[in-house]
Amino acid sequence: MKFIIVLHSWHVNSMGFRVKEVDVASEIEAYGEAKKMQDDIDSFYSSATEIIKISDSETITPRMLTFSERITGRIG
Protein backbone atom coordinates (compact mmCIF):
# COMPACT_ATOMS: atom_id res chain seq x y z
CA MET A 1 0.00 0.00 0.00
CA LYS A 2 1.21 3.48 -0.75
CA PHE A 3 0.53 6.55 1.33
CA ILE A 4 1.44 10.21 1.14
CA ILE A 5 2.30 11.89 4.44
CA VAL A 6 1.76 15.66 4.58
CA LEU A 7 3.19 17.36 7.65
CA HIS A 8 2.60 21.05 8.34
CA SER A 9 4.49 22.77 11.14
CA TRP A 10 4.11 26.27 12.53
CA HIS A 11 4.61 28.51 15.53
CA VAL A 12 3.50 32.04 14.73
CA ASN A 13 4.20 31.66 11.02
CA SER A 14 4.07 28.57 8.86
CA MET A 15 7.30 26.59 8.72
CA GLY A 16 6.07 24.95 5.52
CA PHE A 17 4.91 21.54 4.45
CA ARG A 18 6.88 18.32 4.29
CA VAL A 19 5.58 15.71 1.88
CA LYS A 20 6.79 12.13 1.81
CA GLU A 21 5.61 9.11 -0.13
CA VAL A 22 5.86 5.82 1.78
CA ASP A 23 5.27 2.23 0.71
CA VAL A 24 4.23 0.32 3.83
CA ALA A 25 2.07 -2.69 4.69
CA SER A 26 -0.70 -0.83 6.56
CA GLU A 27 -2.07 2.54 7.52
CA ILE A 28 -0.79 2.00 11.07
CA GLU A 29 2.77 1.80 9.74
CA ALA A 30 2.16 4.99 7.75
CA TYR A 31 1.15 6.74 10.99
CA GLY A 32 4.36 5.42 12.55
CA GLU A 33 6.38 7.02 9.73
CA ALA A 34 4.45 10.27 10.23
CA LYS A 35 5.26 10.16 13.95
CA LYS A 36 8.97 9.82 13.12
CA MET A 37 8.69 12.90 10.89
CA GLN A 38 6.99 14.83 13.70
CA ASP A 39 9.69 13.80 16.17
CA ASP A 40 12.33 15.37 13.89
CA ILE A 41 10.67 18.78 14.38
CA ASP A 42 11.56 20.87 17.42
CA SER A 43 8.86 20.37 20.08
CA PHE A 44 8.50 24.16 20.25
CA TYR A 45 6.54 24.09 16.97
CA SER A 46 2.99 22.88 16.50
CA SER A 47 2.29 20.45 13.69
CA ALA A 48 -0.56 18.72 11.88
CA THR A 49 -0.34 15.54 9.86
CA GLU A 50 -2.52 14.15 7.09
CA ILE A 51 -2.16 10.66 5.63
CA ILE A 52 -3.54 10.06 2.13
CA LYS A 53 -3.87 6.57 0.65
CA ILE A 54 -2.99 6.30 -3.04
CA SER A 55 -3.02 3.40 -5.49
CA ASP A 56 0.17 1.49 -6.18
CA SER A 57 0.38 2.95 -9.70
CA GLU A 58 0.23 6.58 -8.48
CA THR A 59 3.24 8.61 -7.43
CA ILE A 60 3.93 12.20 -6.43
CA THR A 61 6.02 14.42 -8.64
CA PRO A 62 7.64 17.38 -6.94
CA ARG A 63 7.42 20.74 -8.68
CA MET A 64 8.30 24.31 -7.86
CA LEU A 65 5.45 26.66 -7.04
CA THR A 66 4.98 29.70 -9.22
CA PHE A 67 5.53 33.14 -7.71
CA SER A 68 1.77 33.74 -7.69
CA GLU A 69 1.11 30.42 -5.90
CA ARG A 70 3.70 31.29 -3.24
CA ILE A 71 2.14 34.71 -2.58
CA THR A 72 -1.55 33.72 -2.64
CA GLY A 73 -1.29 30.15 -1.35
CA ARG A 74 -3.57 29.02 -4.16
CA ILE A 75 -2.63 26.51 -6.81
CA GLY A 76 -3.92 26.89 -10.33
FENDATA-V721634 format. One record per residue. RES is the residue in one small letter. PHI is phi in whole degrees, 0 to 359 (none if undefined). D_LAST is the distance of its C-alpha to the last C-alpha in whole Angstrom. Layout:
BEGIN
res = {RES:RES}
phi = {PHI:PHI}
d_last = {D_LAST:D_LAST}
END
This chain:
BEGIN
res = {m:k:f:i:i:v:l:h:s:w:h:v:n:s:m:g:f:r:v:k:e:v:d:v:a:s:e:i:e:a:y:g:e:a:k:k:m:q:d:d:i:d:s:f:y:s:s:a:t:e:i:i:k:i:s:d:s:e:t:i:t:p:r:m:l:t:f:s:e:r:i:t:g:r:i:g}
phi = {none:246:225:247:257:242:242:246:237:201:232:267:247:294:264:100:249:244:238:219:265:234:244:232:283:210:294:297:293:296:294:296:297:296:297:298:296:295:294:287:273:304:295:292:268:273:210:226:235:231:246:239:276:233:285:295:275:275:208:264:239:292:213:278:286:285:301:298:294:294:287:273:80:252:257:111}
d_last = {29:26:24:21:22:20:22:21:23:24:27:27:23:21:22:19:18:20:19:22:23:26:29:31:34:33:30:33:33:29:30:32:30:28:31:32:28:29:33:31:30:32:34:33:29:28:26:24:23:22:23:21:23:22:24:26:24:21:20:17:16:15:13:13:10:9:12:9:8:11:13:11:10:7:4:0}
END
